[in-house]
């Protein structure tokens, strides 16, 4: 495997901590809350080559590959921002398209797919510390397929890698910088203008819409048709019992594994 550590000198992220191994970047970033300067839009960022307890939504594990992926968390200010996971997926989509020249799809609410292969996911957690409200945004993105002597990937891995679908050579540094810059730009817009400024662009990239789907609800599977997103970004399902508003959880296309 080729080892290309992150060149921190190539980045202009004010607070950037590059680590070899952590349990979870979402846990690690809490150590650096004092380095945040939210008024000046300085959002701390933690990047790790390995996460021993990396996790996705609903407590699932998330598998990345050292020196071939992004495993990164950002600390941002805010409260009552239910659309932040959706916005972050749109930001990653935009960065991947700009840097890697690949048009990634979004599976509601915040998974990144390319040709139906999952390449990335986002986990957003709200925290309140000393009366201050903020969010931790965790991102896992598999950017470059590992070159292994045996050519084999773990049997448990059925995702994809951005570079497999790209004819454009790109670096992890360029991607992480683009994502950070877009986050600094878009977050104030979400707060000031609201989700309406992003809703149509999100709809255009969301492959979950207009499909027969299954919602993995806490009470069991519910089949329906992914009809639309409401003004808050929630999914509207048409079921045999009428319209149903889904604010969280897994929605997968019928017959699909992702």
KASULBEL-V159215 format. One record per residue. N is the residue number from 0. RES is the residue in three letters. PSI is psi in degrees with one decimal (none if undefined). Layout:
# KASULBEL-V159215
N:RES:PSI ; N:RES:PSI
This chain:
# KASULBEL-V159215
0:UNK:132.1 ; 1:UNK:130.6 ; 2:UNK:108.9 ; 3:UNK:89.5 ; 4:UNK:157.8 ; 5:UNK:130.6 ; 6:UNK:95.9 ; 7:UNK:-23.3 ; 8:UNK:-18.6 ; 9:UNK:-4.1 ; 10:UNK:150.2 ; 11:UNK:34.0 ; 12:UNK:119.8 ; 13:UNK:-43.1 ; 14:UNK:99.4 ; 15:UNK:120.4 ; 16:UNK:118.8 ; 17:UNK:118.1 ; 18:UNK:153.1 ; 19:UNK:-46.3 ; 20:UNK:133.2 ; 21:UNK:167.2 ; 22:UNK:-48.3 ; 23:UNK:133.7 ; 24:UNK:-29.6 ; 25:UNK:-32.5 ; 26:UNK:-43.5 ; 27:UNK:-36.0 ; 28:UNK:-19.0 ; 29:UNK:-21.5 ; 30:UNK:-17.5 ; 31:UNK:19.3 ; 32:UNK:-32.3 ; 33:UNK:-14.2 ; 34:UNK:-2.5 ; 35:UNK:145.4 ; 36:UNK:80.9 ; 37:UNK:-31.9 ; 38:UNK:-30.5 ; 39:UNK:13.6 ; 40:UNK:41.1 ; 41:UNK:104.2 ; 42:UNK:113.5 ; 43:UNK:147.4 ; 44:UNK:131.7 ; 45:UNK:129.9 ; 46:UNK:132.3 ; 47:UNK:142.0 ; 48:UNK:-26.9 ; 49:UNK:136.3 ; 50:UNK:121.4 ; 51:UNK:-19.0 ; 52:UNK:39.3 ; 53:UNK:138.7 ; 54:UNK:155.2 ; 55:UNK:-161.9 ; 56:UNK:153.9 ; 57:UNK:26.1 ; 58:UNK:10.0 ; 59:UNK:157.5 ; 60:UNK:155.7 ; 61:UNK:129.0 ; 62:UNK:119.7 ; 63:UNK:174.4 ; 64:UNK:122.9 ; 65:UNK:134.1 ; 66:UNK:5.1 ; 67:UNK:5.2 ; 68:UNK:170.6 ; 69:UNK:123.9 ; 70:UNK:99.3 ; 71:UNK:148.1 ; 72:UNK:146.7 ; 73:UNK:147.2 ; 74:UNK:118.8 ; 75:UNK:153.0 ; 76:UNK:157.0 ; 77:UNK:163.3 ; 78:UNK:154.5 ; 79:UNK:53.7 ; 80:UNK:69.7 ; 81:UNK:-20.5 ; 82:UNK:3.2 ; 83:UNK:-42.1 ; 84:UNK:-37.9 ; 85:UNK:-43.3 ; 86:UNK:-41.6 ; 87:UNK:-37.8 ; 88:UNK:-35.8 ; 89:UNK:-38.1 ; 90:UNK:-45.5 ; 91:UNK:-41.3 ; 92:UNK:-47.5 ; 93:UNK:-41.1 ; 94:UNK:-43.7 ; 95:UNK:-40.4 ; 96:UNK:-39.5 ; 97:UNK:-44.1 ; 98:UNK:-42.8 ; 99:UNK:-6.6 ; 100:UNK:39.4 ; 101:UNK:134.6 ; 102:UNK:91.8 ; 103:UNK:145.6 ; 104:UNK:162.5 ; 105:UNK:126.0 ; 106:UNK:120.5 ; 107:UNK:134.3 ; 108:UNK:-25.1 ; 109:UNK:37.8 ; 110:UNK:147.0 ; 111:UNK:126.3 ; 112:UNK:146.5 ; 113:UNK:120.1 ; 114:UNK:46.0 ; 115:UNK:16.0 ; 116:UNK:127.3 ; 117:UNK:123.2 ; 118:UNK:-15.4 ; 119:UNK:160.0 ; 120:UNK:161.8 ; 121:UNK:138.2 ; 122:UNK:118.1 ; 123:UNK:129.7 ; 124:UNK:133.9 ; 125:UNK:137.3 ; 126:UNK:150.8 ; 127:UNK:114.9 ; 128:UNK:122.7 ; 129:UNK:40.2 ; 130:UNK:-0.5 ; 131:UNK:130.7 ; 132:UNK:131.2 ; 133:UNK:170.8 ; 134:UNK:144.8 ; 135:UNK:123.6 ; 136:UNK:112.4 ; 137:UNK:134.9 ; 138:UNK:129.7 ; 139:UNK:125.0 ; 140:UNK:119.0 ; 141:UNK:108.8 ; 142:UNK:-41.4 ; 143:UNK:129.7 ; 144:UNK:128.3 ; 145:UNK:141.8 ; 146:UNK:97.3 ; 147:UNK:146.7 ; 148:UNK:-39.2 ; 149:UNK:-5.4 ; 150:UNK:5.3 ; 151:UNK:143.3 ; 152:UNK:161.3 ; 153:UNK:142.4 ; 154:UNK:-28.6 ; 155:UNK:-11.9 ; 156:UNK:121.4 ; 157:UNK:22.6 ; 158:UNK:-161.1 ; 159:UNK:-179.5 ; 160:UNK:138.3 ; 161:UNK:-43.0 ; 162:UNK:-22.8 ; 163:UNK:-29.9 ; 164:UNK:4.3 ; 165:UNK:139.0 ; 166:UNK:3.5 ; 167:UNK:125.3 ; 168:UNK:135.1 ; 169:UNK:161.7 ; 170:UNK:157.9 ; 171:UNK:-33.9 ; 172:UNK:-42.9 ; 173:UNK:-38.4 ; 174:UNK:-47.4 ; 175:UNK:-35.6 ; 176:UNK:-42.3 ; 177:UNK:-41.1 ; 178:UNK:-44.6 ; 179:UNK:-46.6 ; 180:UNK:-40.4 ; 181:UNK:-35.3 ; 182:UNK:-44.0 ; 183:UNK:-34.5 ; 184:UNK:-45.2 ; 185:UNK:-31.8 ; 186:UNK:-48.0 ; 187:UNK:-32.9 ; 188:UNK:-40.2 ; 189:UNK:-41.1 ; 190:UNK:-39.1 ; 191:UNK:-40.7 ; 192:UNK:-31.8 ; 193:UNK:174.5 ; 194:UNK:-24.2 ; 195:UNK:-28.0 ; 196:UNK:-18.6 ; 197:UNK:-9.7 ; 198:UNK:-46.5 ; 199:UNK:-38.1 ; 200:UNK:-37.9 ; 201:UNK:-45.7 ; 202:UNK:-41.0 ; 203:UNK:-25.8 ; 204:UNK:-8.7 ; 205:UNK:109.2 ; 206:UNK:-6.3 ; 207:UNK:-30.1 ; 208:UNK:151.5 ; 209:UNK:37.3 ; 210:UNK:153.6 ; 211:UNK:127.1 ; 212:UNK:170.9 ; 213:UNK:125.2 ; 214:UNK:121.6 ; 215:UNK:79.0 ; 216:UNK:161.4 ; 217:UNK:-21.9 ; 218:UNK:4.6 ; 219:UNK:175.1 ; 220:UNK:136.2 ; 221:UNK:121.1 ; 222:UNK:147.6 ; 223:UNK:-169.2 ; 224:UNK:124.9 ; 225:UNK:95.6 ; 226:UNK:-42.3 ; 227:UNK:174.5 ; 228:UNK:139.5 ; 229:UNK:-175.3 ; 230:UNK:-14.5 ; 231:UNK:-3.3 ; 232:UNK:3.7 ; 233:UNK:151.8 ; 234:UNK:133.8 ; 235:UNK:114.8 ; 236:UNK:135.9 ; 237:UNK:113.7 ; 238:UNK:175.6 ; 239:UNK:-16.0 ; 240:UNK:10.5 ; 241:UNK:-168.0 ; 242:UNK:142.2 ; 243:UNK:130.5 ; 244:UNK:123.9 ; 245:UNK:120.8 ; 246:UNK:-17.8 ; 247:UNK:164.2 ; 248:UNK:175.8 ; 249:UNK:130.9 ; 250:UNK:119.0 ; 251:UNK:150.8 ; 252:UNK:140.1 ; 253:UNK:128.4 ; 254:UNK:-2.0 ; 255:UNK:158.7 ; 256:UNK:-10.7 ; 257:UNK:none
